[in-house]
Amino acid sequence: MRINKFLAECGLGSRRSCESLITEGKVRLNGKTAGLGEDVDPERDVVTVSGRRVTPPRKYTYLMFHKPKGCVTTASDDLGRKTVMDYIDLTHVRVYPVGRLDYDTEGLLLLTNDGDLAQTLTHPSHHIGKTYAVRVAGRVEPAQLEALREGVRLDDGDLTAPAEVTVLEEGTDSTRLEITIYEGKNRQIRRMLEAVGKKVTFLKRTGLGDLRLGGLPRGKYRYLNPKEIEALKKLGEE
């Protein structure tokens, strides 16, 4: 199999992020620096990443984590900030975040060592719905809601795909919305609302596909059940 797929199956992230490890020269195949496009025989070849041998797990692990505000969605951080991995207490297996949530955003985050599933869930071609609970300052006018539903032009010129937007609670000081998007642009929800003149004061991801965060407390995680795992795998087949 190709080396990026092999690394993904070892739980080192999506195939794309594994390609970065290769181009950075951190991956060695049978003692030599590996290149993109090389093939690996899992039964015979020795692959190391930053000097540590990696092998595909015999069994995959799938976690749902309620990310709190004030931590980054990475396995480590050069600036010394708290990461989501500081909350995960696993000694027998290594898992990695699937996608990202902003430093100031909380909510549902998946972690796994199943690289193929991570690739499926993060690849833009699959258009997997991500649902957020949002609070913005002030009222949201009908024209602003319609713009969000039809797609808005972001600060970098990109046009967003249509979103599903529901008003949950409306007041003079703030408005609560539920927004589902089917793409994953950087800080997309915040930038969408900025594009229509609204400031986000609270943002939480509550769903991914049919998977829901439910009552999982902030900073806690749980294992996905077989039905949930199967539902996630089917998302890539749709």
C-alpha positions as CSV (number, residue, x, y, z in Angstrom):
1,M,0.0,0.0,0.0
2,R,1.1,3.6,-0.4
3,I,3.0,5.0,2.5
4,N,0.6,7.8,3.3
5,K,-2.2,5.2,3.6
6,F,0.0,3.0,5.7
7,L,0.7,6.0,8.1
8,A,-3.0,6.8,8.2
9,E,-3.8,3.2,9.2
10,C,-1.2,3.6,12.0
11,G,-3.4,6.3,13.4
12,L,-1.1,9.3,12.5
13,G,-3.9,11.3,11.0
14,S,-5.5,11.7,7.6
15,R,-3.6,10.7,4.5
16,R,-3.1,14.4,3.7
17,S,-1.6,15.2,7.1
18,C,0.6,12.1,6.8
19,E,1.9,13.4,3.5
20,S,3.2,16.4,5.5
21,L,5.1,14.1,7.8
22,I,6.8,12.6,4.8
23,T,7.7,15.9,3.1
24,E,9.1,17.1,6.4
25,G,11.5,14.2,6.3
26,K,10.2,12.6,9.5
27,V,9.4,9.3,8.0
28,R,12.0,6.5,7.2
29,L,11.3,3.3,5.3
30,N,13.8,0.5,6.1
31,G,16.3,3.1,7.4
32,K,16.1,5.5,4.5
33,T,14.2,8.8,4.3
34,A,10.8,8.0,2.7
35,G,9.3,9.8,-0.3
36,L,5.8,10.5,-1.4
37,G,4.3,7.7,-3.5
38,E,6.4,4.9,-2.0
39,D,4.8,1.5,-1.3
40,V,5.0,-0.3,2.0
41,D,4.6,-4.0,2.7
42,P,3.2,-4.1,6.2
43,E,4.5,-7.6,6.8
44,R,8.1,-7.0,5.8
45,D,9.0,-3.3,5.8
46,V,10.0,-1.2,8.8
47,V,8.6,2.3,9.0
48,T,9.6,4.9,11.6
49,V,8.3,8.4,12.3
50,S,10.6,10.7,14.2
51,G,12.7,7.6,15.2
52,R,9.7,5.6,16.5
53,R,8.5,2.5,14.7
54,V,4.9,2.6,13.7
55,T,2.5,-0.3,12.9
56,P,-1.2,-0.5,12.1
57,P,-3.3,-1.3,15.2
58,R,-5.0,-4.6,15.5
59,K,-8.2,-2.9,16.7
60,Y,-9.4,0.7,16.1
61,T,-10.5,3.1,18.8
62,Y,-13.2,5.7,18.4
63,L,-13.9,8.4,20.9
64,M,-16.3,11.3,21.2
65,F,-14.9,14.2,23.2
66,H,-16.6,17.4,24.4
67,K,-13.9,19.9,23.7
68,P,-13.9,22.9,26.1
69,K,-12.9,26.4,25.2
70,G,-9.2,27.3,25.8
71,C,-7.4,24.3,24.2
72,V,-6.1,23.6,20.7
73,T,-7.2,20.7,18.5
74,T,-3.7,19.1,18.1
75,A,-1.7,16.4,19.6
76,S,1.0,18.9,20.8
77,D,1.5,22.6,20.7
78,D,4.7,24.5,20.1
79,L,3.4,27.5,22.1
80,G,2.8,25.3,25.2
81,R,-1.0,25.8,25.1
82,K,-3.3,23.1,26.5
83,T,-4.3,20.5,23.9
84,V,-7.2,18.2,23.6
85,M,-4.8,15.3,24.3
86,D,-4.3,16.6,27.8
87,Y,-7.9,15.4,28.5
88,I,-7.5,11.9,27.0
89,D,-6.1,9.3,29.4
90,L,-5.3,6.3,27.3
91,T,-2.1,4.3,27.9
92,H,-2.7,1.4,25.6
93,V,-3.4,3.2,22.3
94,R,-2.8,6.5,20.6
95,V,-5.6,8.4,19.0
96,Y,-5.7,11.7,17.0
97,P,-8.3,14.4,16.5
98,V,-10.5,14.2,13.3
99,G,-10.6,17.8,12.0
100,R,-10.4,20.8,14.2
101,L,-12.3,23.1,16.4
102,D,-11.1,26.7,17.1
103,Y,-9.4,27.5,20.4
104,D,-12.5,29.4,21.5
105,T,-15.0,26.9,20.2
106,E,-16.3,24.0,22.2
107,G,-18.3,20.8,21.4
108,L,-18.2,17.5,19.6
109,L,-14.8,16.3,18.5
110,L,-13.9,12.8,17.3
111,L,-10.6,11.1,18.0
112,T,-9.5,7.8,16.5
113,N,-6.6,5.8,15.1
114,D,-8.6,4.8,12.0
115,G,-6.9,6.9,9.4
116,D,-9.3,5.9,6.6
117,L,-12.3,7.1,8.6
118,A,-10.5,10.3,9.5
119,Q,-9.8,10.8,5.7
120,T,-13.5,10.2,4.9
121,L,-14.9,12.6,7.6
122,T,-12.5,15.5,6.7
123,H,-12.5,15.2,2.9
124,P,-14.7,18.1,1.4
125,S,-16.1,15.8,-1.3
126,H,-18.3,13.9,1.2
127,H,-20.3,17.0,2.3
128,I,-20.9,15.7,5.9
129,G,-23.2,17.9,8.0
130,K,-21.7,19.6,11.0
131,T,-24.3,21.2,13.4
132,Y,-23.6,24.1,15.7
133,A,-25.4,25.9,18.5
134,V,-24.6,29.6,18.1
135,R,-25.3,32.7,20.0
136,V,-24.9,36.1,18.4
137,A,-25.2,39.6,19.8
138,G,-28.5,41.4,19.0
139,R,-31.3,40.4,16.6
140,V,-30.8,38.6,13.3
141,E,-32.9,40.1,10.5
142,P,-34.7,38.0,8.0
143,A,-32.4,39.2,5.2
144,Q,-29.4,38.1,7.2
145,L,-30.9,34.6,7.8
146,E,-31.7,34.3,4.1
147,A,-28.2,35.2,3.1
148,L,-26.7,32.5,5.4
149,R,-29.1,29.9,4.0
150,E,-28.2,30.8,0.4
151,G,-24.4,31.2,0.9
152,V,-22.3,34.3,1.8
153,R,-19.1,35.8,0.5
154,L,-16.3,35.4,3.1
155,D,-13.5,37.9,3.8
156,D,-11.2,36.0,1.5
157,G,-13.7,36.1,-1.4
158,D,-14.8,32.4,-1.0
159,L,-18.6,31.8,-1.4
160,T,-20.0,29.4,1.2
161,A,-22.4,26.6,0.3
162,P,-26.0,26.9,1.4
163,A,-26.5,26.3,5.2
164,E,-29.4,25.2,7.3
165,V,-30.3,27.9,9.8
166,T,-32.9,27.8,12.5
167,V,-33.7,30.5,15.0
168,L,-34.0,28.8,18.4
169,E,-34.5,31.9,20.6
170,E,-34.7,35.6,19.8
171,G,-34.2,38.5,22.1
172,T,-33.2,42.1,22.0
173,D,-29.7,41.5,23.3
174,S,-28.9,38.1,21.7
175,T,-30.2,35.4,19.3
176,R,-29.7,31.7,19.5
177,L,-29.3,29.8,16.2
178,E,-28.8,26.3,15.1
179,I,-26.6,26.1,12.0
180,T,-25.6,23.1,9.9
181,I,-22.9,23.4,7.3
182,Y,-21.6,20.9,4.8
183,E,-18.1,22.1,4.3
184,G,-15.2,22.9,6.6
185,K,-13.6,26.3,5.9
186,N,-11.4,27.7,8.6
187,R,-13.5,29.4,11.3
188,Q,-16.4,29.2,8.9
189,I,-19.4,29.8,11.3
190,R,-17.8,32.9,12.8
191,R,-16.8,34.3,9.4
192,M,-20.2,33.6,7.9
193,L,-21.9,35.6,10.6
194,E,-19.3,38.3,10.4
195,A,-20.1,38.5,6.6
196,V,-23.7,39.4,7.5
197,G,-22.7,41.9,10.3
198,K,-23.2,39.6,13.3
199,K,-20.7,38.8,16.1
200,V,-20.6,35.3,17.6
201,T,-20.6,35.3,21.4
202,F,-20.9,31.5,21.8
203,L,-20.2,28.6,19.5
204,K,-20.5,24.9,20.1
205,R,-20.5,21.9,17.7
206,T,-23.4,19.7,18.7
207,G,-23.5,17.2,15.8
208,L,-21.6,15.4,13.1
209,G,-23.8,13.6,10.6
210,D,-26.4,11.8,12.8
211,L,-24.0,11.7,15.8
212,R,-25.0,14.0,18.6
213,L,-23.0,15.4,21.6
214,G,-25.9,14.9,24.0
215,G,-25.2,15.3,27.7
216,L,-21.5,14.5,27.6
217,P,-19.9,17.0,30.0
218,R,-17.2,19.5,28.9
219,G,-13.7,18.0,29.0
220,K,-15.0,14.4,29.1
221,Y,-14.9,11.7,26.5
222,R,-16.6,8.4,25.8
223,Y,-16.2,5.4,23.4
224,L,-18.5,5.3,20.5
225,N,-20.8,2.3,20.4
226,P,-20.9,-0.1,17.4
227,K,-24.1,1.5,15.9
228,E,-22.5,5.0,16.0
229,I,-19.3,3.7,14.4
230,E,-21.2,2.0,11.6
231,A,-23.2,5.2,11.0
232,L,-20.0,7.2,10.6
233,K,-18.5,4.7,8.2
234,K,-21.7,4.9,6.1
235,L,-21.3,8.7,5.7
236,G,-18.5,8.2,3.3
237,E,-20.6,5.9,1.1
238,E,-23.4,8.4,0.6
